[in-house]
Amino acid sequence: MQLLEGHPRHQGVLKLAAEKAGWGTPLPEGRSRGVAVHESFNTYVAEVAEVSVGDDGSFRVERVVCAVDCGIAVNPDMIRAQMDGGIGYGLSPALMSEITLDQGRVAQSNFHDYQVLRIDRMPQVEVHIVPSAEPPTGVGEPGTPPIAPAVANALEALTGQSFERLPLKLA
């Protein structure tokens, strides 16, 4: 919150996401939470990712709580759908997919060698819309950028390992 001093809309989504995610309450052993805040298209998004790590070193994103401030919520169902889709879209490179180059060319040609998140890996997602009287803003992209850092922060809190590359892999 101190880093966001002077940015009330950033702080607003962070407070709401943390509250709805139960930030500060205990989790079962092997689970942790991480958070990230983002702004684009004059829309403010905070996401709290709850992650579990198995005995075999694998991990799974169990739950994501998203708070979004996009001004007046003209169509709340569409806003929730865009946040859900953005989270799923952002989880693909965070968890499994990457674009690589081979002699200056992209090595992946289609979905057979660039995997996208499947429905069985999609976490439970909760989207909370901040009530606002500000003009409506864009919701097509802002749900995507904060998910990878939120997951990385949860994994770091759980394992002590720092992450600098996607897809995220435990050492």
C-alpha positions in Angstrom: 0.0 0.0 0.0 2.9 2.4 0.7 4.2 1.9 -2.8 0.8 3.0 -4.1 0.5 6.1 -2.0 -1.1 8.8 -4.0 -2.8 6.3 -6.3 -6.2 5.8 -4.7 -7.7 3.6 -7.5 -4.7 1.3 -7.4 -5.1 1.1 -3.6 -8.8 0.5 -4.0 -8.5 -2.6 -6.1 -5.7 -3.9 -4.0 -7.8 -3.5 -0.8 -10.8 -5.1 -2.3 -8.9 -8.1 -3.8 -7.0 -8.7 -0.6 -10.2 -8.5 1.5 -12.1 -10.9 -0.7 -9.2 -13.3 -0.9 -8.9 -13.4 2.9 -5.3 -12.0 2.8 -3.7 -12.5 6.1 -5.8 -15.5 7.1 -4.2 -18.9 7.3 -4.1 -21.4 4.4 -3.6 -25.1 4.5 0.0 -26.3 4.4 1.5 -26.3 1.0 -0.5 -23.2 -0.1 0.3 -19.5 -0.4 -1.1 -16.3 -1.9 0.6 -13.7 -4.1 -0.7 -10.4 -5.4 -0.1 -8.0 -8.3 -1.7 -4.7 -9.3 -1.9 -3.4 -12.8 -3.3 -0.4 -14.8 -3.9 -0.1 -18.5 -6.6 1.5 -20.6 -7.5 3.6 -17.5 -8.6 0.4 -15.8 -7.2 -0.8 -12.5 -6.9 -4.5 -11.6 -5.5 -6.4 -8.6 -5.3 -10.1 -8.6 -4.6 -12.5 -5.7 -3.5 -15.9 -6.8 -3.7 -18.9 -4.4 -1.2 -21.5 -5.3 -0.6 -25.1 -4.0 2.6 -27.1 -4.3 2.5 -30.9 -4.3 5.0 -33.2 -2.7 6.3 -34.0 -6.2 7.3 -30.4 -6.8 4.4 -29.6 -9.1 2.2 -26.6 -8.5 -1.3 -25.5 -9.3 -3.2 -22.2 -9.3 -6.2 -23.1 -7.1 -8.0 -19.7 -6.9 -7.8 -16.2 -8.3 -9.5 -13.2 -6.7 -9.7 -10.3 -9.1 -10.8 -6.7 -8.3 -11.4 -4.3 -11.2 -12.1 -0.6 -11.3 -13.2 0.2 -14.8 -15.3 3.2 -14.0 -19.1 2.8 -14.4 -19.8 -0.9 -14.9 -22.0 -0.7 -18.0 -22.2 -4.5 -18.4 -21.0 -6.3 -15.3 -21.4 -9.8 -16.8 -19.1 -8.8 -19.7 -16.6 -7.3 -17.3 -16.5 -10.5 -15.3 -16.2 -12.6 -18.6 -13.3 -10.4 -19.8 -11.4 -10.7 -16.5 -12.0 -14.5 -16.5 -10.7 -14.8 -20.0 -7.8 -12.5 -19.4 -6.7 -14.6 -16.4 -7.0 -17.8 -18.4 -5.1 -16.3 -21.3 -2.3 -15.0 -19.0 -2.0 -18.3 -17.2 -0.9 -20.1 -20.4 2.5 -18.5 -20.7 2.8 -18.3 -16.9 2.4 -22.1 -16.5 3.3 -23.9 -19.7 3.8 -22.0 -22.9 6.6 -19.9 -24.4 7.6 -18.5 -27.8 11.1 -19.5 -28.7 13.3 -18.5 -31.6 15.3 -20.8 -33.8 17.8 -19.0 -36.1 15.7 -15.8 -35.7 12.4 -17.4 -36.5 9.6 -18.3 -34.1 9.8 -22.1 -33.6 6.1 -22.6 -32.6 3.7 -22.7 -35.5 0.3 -23.5 -34.0 -1.4 -24.9 -31.0 0.2 -28.3 -31.3 3.5 -26.8 -30.1 2.2 -23.8 -28.2 -0.1 -25.1 -25.5 -2.9 -23.0 -24.1 -4.5 -23.5 -20.7 -7.2 -26.2 -20.7 -10.4 -26.0 -18.7 -9.2 -28.6 -16.2 -6.3 -26.3 -15.2 -8.4 -23.2 -14.9 -8.6 -22.1 -11.3 -11.7 -20.9 -9.4 -12.0 -17.2 -10.3 -13.9 -14.5 -8.4 -14.3 -11.1 -10.0 -15.3 -8.1 -7.9 -16.2 -4.8 -9.6 -15.4 -1.6 -7.7 -18.5 0.7 -7.7 -17.5 3.9 -9.4 -18.9 7.1 -10.9 -15.8 7.5 -13.2 -16.3 7.2 -17.0 -16.3 3.6 -18.2 -12.9 2.3 -19.5 -11.5 -0.7 -21.3 -11.7 -4.3 -19.9 -10.4 -6.4 -22.9 -6.8 -6.6 -21.8 -6.2 -5.4 -18.2 -7.0 -8.8 -16.6 -4.1 -10.5 -18.3 -0.9 -8.7 -17.1 -1.2 -9.2 -13.3 -1.8 -13.0 -13.2 1.8 -14.2 -13.9 3.4 -11.9 -11.2 0.6 -12.8 -8.7 1.4 -16.5 -9.3 5.1 -15.9 -9.1 4.7 -14.0 -5.9 2.7 -16.8 -4.4 5.3 -19.4 -5.4 8.1 -17.2 -4.0 6.2 -16.9 -0.7 5.9 -20.6 -0.5 9.2 -21.8 -1.8 11.6 -18.9 -1.4 12.5 -19.2 -5.0 12.6 -16.1 -7.2 11.2 -16.2 -10.7 12.5 -14.1 -13.7 11.3 -16.1 -16.7 8.1 -17.6 -18.0 6.9 -20.3 -17.9 7.3 -20.5 -14.2 9.2 -23.6 -13.1 10.2 -24.8 -9.6 13.8 -25.6 -9.2 
